Amino acid sequence: MTRLSMVSSDRVIRALKRAGFDFAPKRSRGSQVALTRVDESGRRLLVVVPRRGDLPVGTLLSVLQQADLPKERFLLLVREAIAVSS
């Protein structure tokens, strides 16, 4: 099992965009960003990510649960997003 650590909200948003999420402009307000995606079964997923520095592990786990994304897949997407931005 892979251990999660704090990740910046910008990296979380980039990783979720790589996973197929798009911005939900009517939902994003203030210090939060809303992202949506329709999964394979037709279910619409809505993920709300706080816009601040690093996200605590508990908040990150909540985001992953909302996104229906396993930790290992998320960490791979974060690594890919970092590699692309470097």
N, CA, C and O atoms as a printed pandas DataFrame, in Angstrom:
     atom_number atom_name residue_name chain_id  residue_number  x_coord  y_coord  z_coord
0              1         N          MET        A               1    0.841   -1.169    0.000
1              2        CA          MET        A               1    0.000    0.000    0.000
2              3         C          MET        A               1    0.887    1.234    0.000
3              4         O          MET        A               1    1.841    1.315    0.775
4              5         N          THR        A               2    0.589    2.168   -0.840
5              6        CA          THR        A               2    1.377    3.381   -0.970
6              7         C          THR        A               2    0.901    4.416    0.038
7              8         O          THR        A               2   -0.298    4.595    0.252
8              9         N          ARG        A               3    1.863    5.090    0.649
9             10        CA          ARG        A               3    1.536    6.107    1.642
10            11         C          ARG        A               3    1.424    7.471    0.958
11            12         O          ARG        A               3    2.282    7.849    0.159
12            13         N          LEU        A               4    0.359    8.201    1.283
13            14        CA          LEU        A               4    0.155    9.538    0.732
14            15         C          LEU        A               4    0.802   10.581    1.629
15            16         O          LEU        A               4    0.889   10.405    2.844
16            17         N          SER        A               5    1.249   11.652    1.026
17            18        CA          SER        A               5    1.721   12.804    1.785
18            19         C          SER        A               5    1.010   14.036    1.239
19            20         O          SER        A               5    0.243   13.942    0.281
20            21         N          MET        A               6    1.263   15.179    1.843
21            22        CA          MET        A               6    0.599   16.402    1.401
22            23         C          MET        A               6    1.014   16.739   -0.032
23            24         O          MET        A               6    2.182   16.616   -0.398
24            25         N          VAL        A               7    0.040   17.162   -0.830
25            26        CA          VAL        A               7    0.260   17.523   -2.232
26            27         C          VAL        A               7   -0.395   18.885   -2.443
27            28         O          VAL        A               7   -1.439   19.170   -1.857
28            29         N          SER        A               8    0.210   19.719   -3.272
29            30        CA          SER        A               8   -0.367   21.045   -3.522
30            31         C          SER        A               8   -1.683   20.913   -4.290
31            32         O          SER        A               8   -1.875   19.974   -5.062
32            33         N          SER        A               9   -2.570   21.860   -4.067
33            34        CA          SER        A               9   -3.869   21.816   -4.740
34            35         C          SER        A               9   -3.708   21.935   -6.255
35            36         O          SER        A               9   -4.485   21.344   -7.005
36            37         N          ASP        A              10   -2.709   22.693   -6.714
37            38        CA          ASP        A              10   -2.476   22.807   -8.161
38            39         C          ASP        A              10   -2.111   21.457   -8.775
39            40         O          ASP        A              10   -2.578   21.123   -9.864
40            41         N          ARG        A              11   -1.282   20.681   -8.082
41            42        CA          ARG        A              11   -0.910   19.350   -8.593
42            43         C          ARG        A              11   -2.097   18.398   -8.577
43            44         O          ARG        A              11   -2.252   17.577   -9.481
44            45         N          VAL        A              12   -2.933   18.509   -7.550
45            46        CA          VAL        A              12   -4.132   17.667   -7.485
46            47         C          VAL        A              12   -5.042   17.984   -8.666
47            48         O          VAL        A              12   -5.562   17.074   -9.312
48            49         N          ILE        A              13   -5.235   19.259   -8.949
49            50        CA          ILE        A              13   -6.100   19.662  -10.065
50            51         C          ILE        A              13   -5.522   19.181  -11.391
51            52         O          ILE        A              13   -6.260   18.677  -12.237
52            53         N          ARG        A              14   -4.205   19.329  -11.585
53            54        CA          ARG        A              14   -3.570   18.847  -12.823
54            55         C          ARG        A              14   -3.731   17.333  -12.967
55            56         O          ARG        A              14   -4.012   16.843  -14.061
56            57         N          ALA        A              15   -3.557   16.593  -11.873
57            58        CA          ALA        A              15   -3.695   15.132  -11.926
58            59         C          ALA        A              15   -5.132   14.740  -12.261
59            60         O          ALA        A              15   -5.354   13.822  -13.050
60            61         N          LEU        A              16   -6.103   15.424  -11.671
61            62        CA          LEU        A              16   -7.503   15.112  -11.962
62            63         C          LEU        A              16   -7.849   15.440  -13.412
63            64         O          LEU        A              16   -8.621   14.715  -14.039
64            65         N          LYS        A              17   -7.293   16.515  -13.949
65            66        CA          LYS        A              17   -7.521   16.835  -15.363
66            67         C          LYS        A              17   -6.939   15.745  -16.255
67            68         O          LYS        A              17   -7.524   15.414  -17.287
68            69         N          ARG        A              18   -5.788   15.182  -15.868
69            70        CA          ARG        A              18   -5.200   14.075  -16.631
70            71         C          ARG        A              18   -6.066   12.817  -16.531
71            72         O          ARG        A              18   -6.021   11.960  -17.413
72            73         N          ALA        A              19   -6.849   12.706  -15.463
73            74        CA          ALA        A              19   -7.740   11.558  -15.277
74            75         C          ALA        A              19   -9.069   11.749  -15.999
75            76         O          ALA        A              19   -9.948   10.892  -15.910
76            77         N          GLY        A              20   -9.227   12.865  -16.716
77            78        CA          GLY        A              20  -10.436   13.066  -17.504
78            79         C          GLY        A              20  -11.428   14.051  -16.917
79            80         O          GLY        A              20  -12.517   14.216  -17.467
80            81         N          PHE        A              21  -11.091   14.707  -15.826
81            82        CA          PHE        A              21  -11.987   15.689  -15.230
82            83         C          PHE        A              21  -11.855   17.023  -15.950
83            84         O          PHE        A              21  -10.783   17.372  -16.444
84            85         N          ASP        A              22  -12.970   17.772  -16.005
85            86        CA          ASP        A              22  -12.998   19.113  -16.588
86            87         C          ASP        A              22  -13.548   20.079  -15.549
87            88         O          ASP        A              22  -14.247   19.676  -14.620
88            89         N          PHE        A              23  -13.224   21.361  -15.716
89            90        CA          PHE        A              23  -13.731   22.372  -14.796
90            91         C          PHE        A              23  -15.242   22.481  -14.919
91            92         O          PHE        A              23  -15.792   22.387  -16.016
92            93         N          ALA        A              24  -15.907   22.679  -13.795
93            94        CA          ALA        A              24  -17.347   22.927  -13.757
94            95         C          ALA        A              24  -17.529   24.397  -13.393
95            96         O          ALA        A              24  -17.639   24.723  -12.211
96            97         N          PRO        A              25  -17.564   25.299  -14.389
97            98        CA          PRO        A              25  -17.502   26.737  -14.115
98            99         C          PRO        A              25  -18.630   27.270  -13.242
99           100         O          PRO        A              25  -18.411   28.208  -12.476
100          101         N          LYS        A              26  -19.810   26.712  -13.330
101          102        CA          LYS        A              26  -20.925   27.221  -12.529
102          103         C          LYS        A              26  -20.846   26.754  -11.081
103          104         O          LYS        A              26  -21.569   27.264  -10.225
104          105         N          ARG        A              27  -19.981   25.797  -10.804
105          106        CA          ARG        A              27  -19.864   25.253   -9.455
106          107         C          ARG        A              27  -18.709   25.847   -8.662
107          108         O          ARG        A              27  -18.753   25.861   -7.432
108          109         N          SER        A              28  -17.682   26.335   -9.336
109          110        CA          SER        A              28  -16.487   26.832   -8.650
110          111         C          SER        A              28  -16.755   28.216   -8.079
111          112         O          SER        A              28  -17.221   29.122   -8.771
112          113         N          ARG        A              29  -16.447   28.349   -6.797
113          114        CA          ARG        A              29  -16.647   29.637   -6.138
114          115         C          ARG        A              29  -15.515   29.875   -5.152
115          116         O          ARG        A              29  -15.090   28.966   -4.439
116          117         N          GLY        A              30  -15.038   31.105   -5.124
117          118        CA          GLY        A              30  -14.080   31.506   -4.104
118          119         C          GLY        A              30  -12.827   30.660   -4.082
119          120         O          GLY        A              30  -12.090   30.597   -5.066
120          121         N          SER        A              31  -12.591   30.015   -2.966
121          122        CA          SER        A              31  -11.344   29.281   -2.781
122          123         C          SER        A              31  -11.484   27.799   -3.097
123          124         O          SER        A              31  -10.673   26.994   -2.639
124          125         N          GLN        A              32  -12.501   27.424   -3.873
125          126        CA          GLN        A              32  -12.693   26.025   -4.246
126          127         C          GLN        A              32  -12.844   25.898   -5.754
127          128         O          GLN        A              32  -13.369   26.788   -6.423
128          129         N          VAL        A              33  -12.369   24.765   -6.273
129          130        CA          VAL        A              33  -12.499   24.469   -7.698
130          131         C          VAL        A              33  -13.310   23.189   -7.824
131          132         O          VAL        A              33  -13.017   22.197   -7.157
132          133         N          ALA        A              34  -14.323   23.207   -8.670
133          134        CA          ALA        A              34  -15.143   22.026   -8.908
134          135         C          ALA        A              34  -14.768   21.429  -10.259
135          136         O          ALA        A              34  -14.622   22.145  -11.250
136          137         N          LEU        A              35  -14.614   20.114  -10.282
137          138        CA          LEU        A              35  -14.277   19.380  -11.504
138          139         C          LEU        A              35  -15.304   18.268  -11.685
139          140         O          LEU        A              35  -15.754   17.674  -10.706
140          141         N          THR        A              36  -15.678   17.982  -12.936
141          142        CA          THR        A              36  -16.652   16.927  -13.205
142          143         C          THR        A              36  -16.124   15.958  -14.253
143          144         O          THR        A              36  -15.247   16.279  -15.055
144          145         N          ARG        A              37  -16.695   14.761  -14.213
145          146        CA          ARG        A              37  -16.381   13.731  -15.205
146          147         C          ARG        A              37  -17.520   12.724  -15.196
147          148         O          ARG        A              37  -18.125   12.476  -14.153
148          149         N          VAL        A              38  -17.810   12.152  -16.338
149          150        CA          VAL        A              38  -18.793   11.076  -16.431
150          151         C          VAL        A              38  -18.016    9.774  -16.533
151          152         O          VAL        A              38  -17.190    9.612  -17.431
152          153         N          ASP        A              39  -18.276    8.837  -15.610
153          154        CA          ASP        A              39  -17.520    7.581  -15.624
154          155         C          ASP        A              39  -18.119    6.589  -16.616
155          156         O          ASP        A              39  -19.074    6.903  -17.327
156          157         N          GLU        A              40  -17.548    5.394  -16.654
157          158        CA          GLU        A              40  -17.933    4.375  -17.648
158          159         C          GLU        A              40  -19.396    3.974  -17.540
159          160         O          GLU        A              40  -20.017    3.628  -18.545
160          161         N          SER        A              41  -19.956    4.016  -16.332
161          162        CA          SER        A              41  -21.343    3.594  -16.140
162          163         C          SER        A              41  -22.341    4.733  -16.359
163          164         O          SER        A              41  -23.544    4.545  -16.178
164          165         N          GLY        A              42  -21.848    5.913  -16.747
165          166        CA          GLY        A              42  -22.721    7.045  -16.994
166          167         C          GLY        A              42  -22.962    7.910  -15.772
167          168         O          GLY        A              42  -23.730    8.870  -15.832
168          169         N          ARG        A              43  -22.321    7.583  -14.676
169          170        CA          ARG        A              43  -22.479    8.343  -13.435
170          171         C          ARG        A              43  -21.626    9.609  -13.499
171          172         O          ARG        A              43  -20.454    9.551  -13.874
172          173         N          ARG        A              44  -22.210   10.751  -13.133
173          174        CA          ARG        A              44  -21.479   12.028  -13.136
174          175         C          ARG        A              44  -20.789   12.191  -11.784
175          176         O          ARG        A              44  -21.427   12.152  -10.732
176          177         N          LEU        A              45  -19.468   12.376  -11.840
177          178        CA          LEU        A              45  -18.680   12.575  -10.628
178          179         C          LEU        A              45  -18.369   14.056  -10.478
179          180         O          LEU        A              45  -17.943   14.703  -11.435
180          181         N          LEU        A              46  -18.580   14.590   -9.292
181          182        CA          LEU        A              46  -18.254   15.978   -8.981
182          183         C          LEU        A              46  -17.225   15.970   -7.861
183          184         O          LEU        A              46  -17.453   15.380   -6.805
184          185         N          VAL        A              47  -16.101   16.623   -8.092
185          186        CA          VAL        A              47  -15.020   16.695   -7.114
186          187         C          VAL        A              47  -14.759   18.160   -6.808
187          188         O          VAL        A              47  -14.595   18.974   -7.718
188          189         N          VAL        A              48  -14.722   18.493   -5.522
189          190        CA          VAL        A              48  -14.433   19.858   -5.092
190          191         C          VAL        A              48  -13.060   19.864   -4.435
191          192         O          VAL        A              48  -12.824   19.149   -3.461
192          193         N          VAL        A              49  -12.152   20.682   -4.981
193          194        CA          VAL        A              49  -10.778   20.764   -4.482
194          195         C          VAL        A              49  -10.558   22.154   -3.892
195          196         O          VAL        A              49  -10.751   23.152   -4.587
196          197         N          PRO        A              50  -10.157   22.239   -2.622
197          198        CA          PRO        A              50   -9.851   23.553   -2.042
198          199         C          PRO        A              50   -8.627   24.161   -2.716
199          200         O          PRO        A              50   -7.648   23.459   -2.969
200          201         N          ARG        A              51   -8.674   25.463   -3.010
201          202        CA          ARG        A              51   -7.534   26.171   -3.613
202          203         C          ARG        A              51   -6.733   26.818   -2.495
203          204         O          ARG        A              51   -7.048   27.923   -2.055
204          205         N          ARG        A              52   -5.720   26.141   -2.048
205          206        CA          ARG        A              52   -4.785   26.690   -1.069
206          207         C          ARG        A              52   -3.487   25.954   -1.261
207          208         O          ARG        A              52   -3.354   25.199   -2.225
208          209         N          GLY        A              53   -2.540   26.136   -0.400
209          210        CA          GLY        A              53   -1.233   25.501   -0.561
210          211         C          GLY        A              53   -1.331   23.987   -0.630
211          212         O          GLY        A              53   -1.981   23.442   -1.522
212          213         N          ASP        A              54   -0.698   23.321    0.289
213          214        CA          ASP        A              54   -0.723   21.859    0.322
214          215         C          ASP        A              54   -2.002   21.368    0.990
215          216         O          ASP        A              54   -2.464   21.940    1.977
216          217         N          LEU        A              55   -2.564   20.297    0.433
217          218        CA          LEU        A              55   -3.763   19.702    1.011
218          219         C          LEU        A              55   -3.359   18.666    2.049
219          220         O          LEU        A              55   -2.499   17.829    1.773
220          221         N          PRO        A              56   -3.955   18.699    3.235
221          222        CA          PRO        A              56   -3.680   17.665    4.228
222          223         C          PRO        A              56   -4.104   16.295    3.699
223          224         O          PRO        A              56   -4.938   16.199    2.798
224          225         N          VAL        A              57   -3.526   15.246    4.262
225          226        CA          VAL        A              57   -3.783   13.886    3.779
226          227         C          VAL        A              57   -5.268   13.542    3.864
227          228         O          VAL        A              57   -5.799   12.913    2.949
228          229         N          GLY        A              58   -5.944   13.934    4.931
229          230        CA          GLY        A              58   -7.371   13.639    5.074
230          231         C          GLY        A              58   -8.203   14.282    3.977
231          232         O          GLY        A              58   -9.120   13.658    3.444
232          233         N          THR        A              59   -7.891   15.519    3.640
233          234        CA          THR        A              59   -8.592   16.219    2.560
234          235         C          THR        A              59   -8.300   15.551    1.223
235          236         O          THR        A              59   -9.191   15.395    0.389
236          237         N          LEU        A              60   -7.058   15.163    1.029
237          238        CA          LEU        A              60   -6.663   14.487   -0.206
238          239         C          LEU        A              60   -7.406   13.158   -0.358
239          240         O          LEU        A              60   -7.865   12.824   -1.451
240          241         N          LEU        A              61   -7.524   12.406    0.727
241          242        CA          LEU        A              61   -8.267   11.138    0.680
242          243         C          LEU        A              61   -9.738   11.380    0.348
243          244         O          LEU        A              61  -10.347   10.590   -0.373
244          245         N          SER        A              62  -10.306   12.456    0.863
245          246        CA          SER        A              62  -11.692   12.795    0.555
246          247         C          SER        A              62  -11.861   13.125   -0.928
247          248         O          SER        A              62  -12.838   12.712   -1.552
248          249         N          VAL        A              63  -10.910   13.867   -1.487
249          250        CA          VAL        A              63  -10.943   14.201   -2.915
250          251         C          VAL        A              63  -10.853   12.926   -3.749
251          252         O          VAL        A              63  -11.584   12.772   -4.728
252          253         N          LEU        A              64   -9.963   12.014   -3.369
253          254        CA          LEU        A              64   -9.814   10.760   -4.116
254          255         C          LEU        A              64  -11.077    9.916   -4.033
255          256         O          LEU        A              64  -11.450    9.257   -5.004
256          257         N          GLN        A              65  -11.737    9.933   -2.880
257          258        CA          GLN        A              65  -12.982    9.187   -2.731
258          259         C          GLN        A              65  -14.067    9.793   -3.626
259          260         O          GLN        A              65  -14.803    9.061   -4.288
260          261         N          GLN        A              66  -14.169   11.122   -3.651
261          262        CA          GLN        A              66  -15.141   11.787   -4.524
262          263         C          GLN        A              66  -14.868   11.461   -5.991
263          264         O          GLN        A              66  -15.797   11.293   -6.781
264          265         N          ALA        A              67  -13.580   11.374   -6.348
265          266        CA          ALA        A              67  -13.189   11.140   -7.740
266          267         C          ALA        A              67  -13.239    9.666   -8.115
267          268         O          ALA        A              67  -13.053    9.315   -9.280
268          269         N          ASP        A              68  -13.490    8.798   -7.131
269          270        CA          ASP        A              68  -13.500    7.348   -7.363
270          271         C          ASP        A              68  -12.182    6.915   -8.007
271          272         O          ASP        A              68  -12.167    6.183   -8.997
272          273         N          LEU        A              69  -11.069    7.387   -7.419
273          274        CA          LEU        A              69   -9.732    7.180   -7.966
274          275         C          LEU        A              69   -8.859    6.485   -6.923
275          276         O          LEU        A              69   -8.726    6.991   -5.809
276          277         N          PRO        A              70   -8.257    5.335   -7.256
277          278        CA          PRO        A              70   -7.354    4.665   -6.312
278          279         C          PRO        A              70   -6.093    5.492   -6.068
279          280         O          PRO        A              70   -5.650    6.244   -6.936
280          281         N          LYS        A              71   -5.525    5.338   -4.870
281          282        CA          LYS        A              71   -4.325    6.105   -4.511
282          283         C          LYS        A              71   -3.189    5.881   -5.497
283          284         O          LYS        A              71   -2.520    6.833   -5.899
284          285         N          GLU        A              72   -2.962    4.630   -5.893
285          286        CA          GLU        A              72   -1.844    4.317   -6.784
286          287         C          GLU        A              72   -2.001    5.023   -8.131
287          288         O          GLU        A              72   -1.035    5.565   -8.670
288          289         N          ARG        A              73   -3.212    5.015   -8.666
289          290        CA          ARG        A              73   -3.481    5.693   -9.950
290          291         C          ARG        A              73   -3.275    7.199   -9.802
291          292         O          ARG        A              73   -2.703    7.838  -10.685
292          293         N          PHE        A              74   -3.741    7.766   -8.687
293          294        CA          PHE        A              74   -3.574    9.197   -8.455
294          295         C          PHE        A              74   -2.096    9.570   -8.382
295          296         O          PHE        A              74   -1.678   10.557   -8.987
296          297         N          LEU        A              75   -1.306    8.794   -7.650
297          298        CA          LEU        A              75    0.123    9.096   -7.528
298          299         C          LEU        A              75    0.817    9.021   -8.883
299          300         O          LEU        A              75    1.709    9.820   -9.167
300          301         N          LEU        A              76    0.417    8.073   -9.718
301          302        CA          LEU        A              76    0.969    7.979  -11.071
302          303         C          LEU        A              76    0.615    9.233  -11.877
303          304         O          LEU        A              76    1.464    9.775  -12.585
304          305         N          LEU        A              77   -0.626    9.691  -11.773
305          306        CA          LEU        A              77   -1.051   10.900  -12.488
306          307         C          LEU        A              77   -0.305   12.135  -11.993
307          308         O          LEU        A              77    0.028   13.014  -12.787
308          309         N          VAL        A              78   -0.040   12.212  -10.686
309          310        CA          VAL        A              78    0.714   13.346  -10.137
310          311         C          VAL        A              78    2.132   13.333  -10.687
311          312         O          VAL        A              78    2.657   14.373  -11.084
312          313         N          ARG        A              79    2.755   12.158  -10.711
313          314        CA          ARG        A              79    4.120   12.054  -11.253
314          315         C          ARG        A              79    4.155   12.465  -12.722
315          316         O          ARG        A              79    5.071   13.170  -13.146
316          317         N          GLU        A              80    3.161   12.030  -13.505
317          318        CA          GLU        A              80    3.093   12.406  -14.919
318          319         C          GLU        A              80    2.899   13.915  -15.075
319          320         O          GLU        A              80    3.514   14.534  -15.944
320          321         N          ALA        A              81    2.052   14.504  -14.240
321          322        CA          ALA        A              81    1.805   15.944  -14.318
322          323         C          ALA        A              81    3.062   16.726  -13.970
323          324         O          ALA        A              81    3.333   17.767  -14.569
324          325         N          ILE        A              82    3.832   16.233  -13.005
325          326        CA          ILE        A              82    5.083   16.896  -12.630
326          327         C          ILE        A              82    6.082   16.787  -13.770
327          328         O          ILE        A              82    6.766   17.760  -14.089
328          329         N          ALA        A              83    6.176   15.605  -14.394
329          330        CA          ALA        A              83    7.128   15.392  -15.485
330          331         C          ALA        A              83    6.801   16.289  -16.681
331          332         O          ALA        A              83    7.706   16.819  -17.327
332          333         N          VAL        A              84    5.523   16.456  -16.972
333          334        CA          VAL        A              84    5.113   17.279  -18.108
334          335         C          VAL        A              84    5.401   18.753  -17.836
335          336         O          VAL        A              84    5.809   19.479  -18.742
336          337         N          SER        A              85    5.192   19.203  -16.595
337          338        CA          SER        A              85    5.394   20.621  -16.278
338          339         C          SER        A              85    6.863   20.979  -16.094
339          340         O          SER        A              85    7.210   22.160  -16.083
340          341         N          SER        A              86    7.727   19.986  -15.949
341          342        CA          SER        A              86    9.164   20.263  -15.745
342          343         C          SER        A              86    9.876   20.571  -17.033
343          344         O          SER        A              86   11.080   20.823  -17.027
